[in-house]
């Protein structure tokens, strides 16, 4: 029997995920998101691993890009303000 690795939570990206003892579904220990019920543990993990994650990953990359852009804007405005203080004061 092959052991299937449980993927991270698509809701909060936590790796604290496990299969419940009695009901055969995966639950995230951080955000409490639950996956679909399976007939057994292996099916529950397979169903969980098939949940969409691409959108979450793209969203995080977009957020990182926005934060980088915001950081650049803050630095540029800081330099402009510093130049203003040095020239006109």
Secondary structure, DSSP 8 states (H G I E B T S, - for coil): ---------TTT--S-EEE-SSS--EEETTT--B----SSHHHHHHHHHTS--HHHHHHHHHHHHHHHHHHHHHHHHHHHHHHHHHHH-
